[in-house]
Amino acid sequence: MKQRNILITGGAGFIGSHVVRHFVEKYLHYHIFTLDKLTYAGNISNIEDILTRPNHTFVQGDITDRELVERVFEEYRIDGVMHLAAESHVDRSISAPMVFAHNNIIGTLTLLEAARKAWSDNFEGKRFHHISTDEVYGALPLDGGKFSEMSCYDPHSPYSASKASSDHFVRAYHDTYGMPTVITNCSNNYGPAQYPEKLIPLFVENIVERKPLPVYGTGGNVRDWLYVGDHVEALDRVFHHGIAGSSYNVGGNNEWTNIDLVKLLIEITDEELGRESGESLSLIKYVEDRAGHDLRYAIDASKIREELGWEPTMDFRQGLRHTIRWYLKRHLDK
Ligand SMILES: NC(=O)c1ccc[n+]([C@@H]2O[C@H](COP(=O)([O-])OP(=O)(O)OC[C@H]3O[C@@H](n4cnc5c(N)ncnc54)[C@H](O)[C@@H]3O)[C@@H](O)[C@H]2O)c1
């Protein structure tokens, strides 16, 4: 079995922490180096249980810090990268777009340059996996269509524009220098350890505290939800077996309007709290829509299914109940 030194950026965040745990526990012959700045969204407690494993090293640092990133590549002889570090919240990107450009674009470029330098343009056995979003494709009409890997990039928010730009740089490093890159574009993830500004953890918290549940517009926007563990499995397959220079769409084939999702969250959370069925429905509060709010995202994941045999396995209700229990426990432990 081939020994590898893999750099995982953003490993103290939501998805990154699940990726790090999966790689540390499954690939004992790999050494995982987690690089994370620990911004407001990063939390070292997300990976506390695996911090001191012999095949894991945590480095606190910024992906835009060129000197540090180059040192990490050299010192740890990195031969694979899974790049998840990013500013990830659309609302924050609307109020502070420059932060998103710097972190998501310059940060990705800094990693690509460090990889190119460390690997001296000899890419045998190397891999640069960039983790991106379906939001780069823009929005779909309510009545049909799905994003495929051939869909045009058409980002609408500063967040998705910064991710689209970073995707372009990654592809350019493959086409220009021959770096073996892969990109995955995934739909909305849910699961434990998400920062509580995002819809599911925020709303569970608000239901517990009987606070308003702010729903944008009419709640008719549609998202395709995927359990984070299914995403991690897809990333594992693409990292190891994806075709260099390719991108893969990853989705749950699980479309929900925001308002129907909120009602389901209320139903399960009320049940878990022992409240009357539907008691918290009165907490729903419709608020002014987000600027440039994309109407619908939906993913055609047939390429990853056909090429790599990946399919989502988590039942949505079951995954949601597990997730809600995790947030309820965290709330009680506070
Ligand atoms: N959450 C989703 O539904 C979703 C869906 C598709 C794609 N993605 C992508 O997956 C990746 C991870 O998303 P997430 O939801 O886990 O994000 P997150 O906000 O929960 O975590 C991001 C992590 O990156 C770290 N980070 C941010 N800027 C950094 C910097 N300059 N240097 C080092 N570390 C830095 C943060 O400390 C944090 O730990 C992102 O690239 C995002 O675009 C997310």
The ligand as an SDF file (V2000), in Angstrom:
LIG
                    3D

 44 48  0  0  0  0  0  0  0  0999 V2000
  -21.5460   23.3850    3.0510 N   0  0  0  0  0  0  0  0  0  0  0  0
  -22.0180   23.0570    1.8600 C   0  0  0  0  0  0  0  0  0  0  0  0
  -23.2060   22.7520    1.7190 O   0  0  0  0  0  0  0  0  0  0  0  0
  -21.0970   22.9910    0.6660 C   0  0  0  0  0  0  0  0  0  0  0  0
  -21.5860   22.4780   -0.5270 C   0  0  0  0  0  0  0  0  0  0  0  0
  -20.7130   22.3760   -1.6300 C   0  0  0  0  0  0  0  0  0  0  0  0
  -19.4070   22.7900   -1.5180 C   0  0  0  0  0  0  0  0  0  0  0  0
  -18.9560   23.3040   -0.3470 N   0  0  0  0  0  0  0  0  0  0  0  0
  -17.5320   23.7190   -0.2750 C   0  0  0  0  0  0  0  0  0  0  0  0
  -16.8990   22.8480    0.6540 O   0  0  0  0  0  0  0  0  0  0  0  0
  -15.8750   23.5480    1.3540 C   0  0  0  0  0  0  0  0  0  0  0  0
  -16.1100   23.4160    2.8400 C   0  0  0  0  0  0  0  0  0  0  0  0
  -17.3940   23.9540    3.1480 O   0  0  0  0  0  0  0  0  0  0  0  0
  -17.9250   23.9930    4.6540 P   0  0  0  0  0  0  0  0  0  0  0  0
  -19.3760   24.1690    4.5940 O   0  0  0  0  0  0  0  0  0  0  0  0
  -17.3160   22.8910    5.4030 O   0  0  0  0  0  0  0  0  0  0  0  0
  -17.2640   25.3800    5.1270 O   0  0  0  0  0  0  0  0  0  0  0  0
  -17.0430   25.9300    6.6060 P   0  0  0  0  0  0  0  0  0  0  0  0
  -17.2670   27.4100    6.5050 O   0  0  0  0  0  0  0  0  0  0  0  0
  -17.8070   25.1440    7.6180 O   0  0  0  0  0  0  0  0  0  0  0  0
  -15.4950   25.6470    6.8820 O   0  0  0  0  0  0  0  0  0  0  0  0
  -14.4690   26.3260    6.2130 C   0  0  0  0  0  0  0  0  0  0  0  0
  -13.1650   26.0460    6.9470 C   0  0  0  0  0  0  0  0  0  0  0  0
  -12.1110   26.7020    6.2260 O   0  0  0  0  0  0  0  0  0  0  0  0
  -11.3010   27.4010    7.1580 C   0  0  0  0  0  0  0  0  0  0  0  0
  -10.7360   28.5550    6.4580 N   0  0  0  0  0  0  0  0  0  0  0  0
  -11.3980   29.6100    5.9180 C   0  0  0  0  0  0  0  0  0  0  0  0
  -10.5290   30.4710    5.3650 N   0  0  0  0  0  0  0  0  0  0  0  0
   -9.2850   29.9410    5.5680 C   0  0  0  0  0  0  0  0  0  0  0  0
   -7.9730   30.3660    5.2150 C   0  0  0  0  0  0  0  0  0  0  0  0
   -7.7570   31.5220    4.5850 N   0  0  0  0  0  0  0  0  0  0  0  0
   -6.9290   29.5720    5.5450 N   0  0  0  0  0  0  0  0  0  0  0  0
   -7.1270   28.3880    6.2040 C   0  0  0  0  0  0  0  0  0  0  0  0
   -8.3370   27.9690    6.5780 N   0  0  0  0  0  0  0  0  0  0  0  0
   -9.4090   28.7340    6.2590 C   0  0  0  0  0  0  0  0  0  0  0  0
  -12.2270   27.7960    8.2930 C   0  0  0  0  0  0  0  0  0  0  0  0
  -11.5200   28.0280    9.5150 O   0  0  0  0  0  0  0  0  0  0  0  0
  -13.1430   26.5790    8.3700 C   0  0  0  0  0  0  0  0  0  0  0  0
  -12.6040   25.5920    9.2450 O   0  0  0  0  0  0  0  0  0  0  0  0
  -15.9160   24.9800    0.8580 C   0  0  0  0  0  0  0  0  0  0  0  0
  -14.9070   25.1500   -0.1000 O   0  0  0  0  0  0  0  0  0  0  0  0
  -17.2900   25.1230    0.2180 C   0  0  0  0  0  0  0  0  0  0  0  0
  -17.2590   26.0420   -0.8350 O   0  0  0  0  0  0  0  0  0  0  0  0
  -19.7660   23.4220    0.7490 C   0  0  0  0  0  0  0  0  0  0  0  0
  1  2  1  0
  2  3  2  0
  2  4  1  0
  4  5  1  0
  4 44  2  0
  5  6  2  0
  6  7  1  0
  7  8  2  0
  8  9  1  0
  8 44  1  0
  9 10  1  0
  9 42  1  0
 10 11  1  0
 11 12  1  0
 11 40  1  0
 12 13  1  0
 13 14  1  0
 14 15  2  0
 14 16  1  0
 14 17  1  0
 17 18  1  0
 18 19  2  0
 18 20  1  0
 18 21  1  0
 21 22  1  0
 22 23  1  0
 23 24  1  0
 23 38  1  0
 24 25  1  0
 25 26  1  0
 25 36  1  0
 26 27  1  0
 26 35  1  0
 27 28  2  0
 28 29  1  0
 29 30  1  0
 29 35  2  0
 30 31  1  0
 30 32  2  0
 32 33  1  0
 33 34  2  0
 34 35  1  0
 36 37  1  0
 36 38  1  0
 38 39  1  0
 40 41  1  0
 40 42  1  0
 42 43  1  0
M  CHG  2   8   1  16  -1
M  END
$$$$
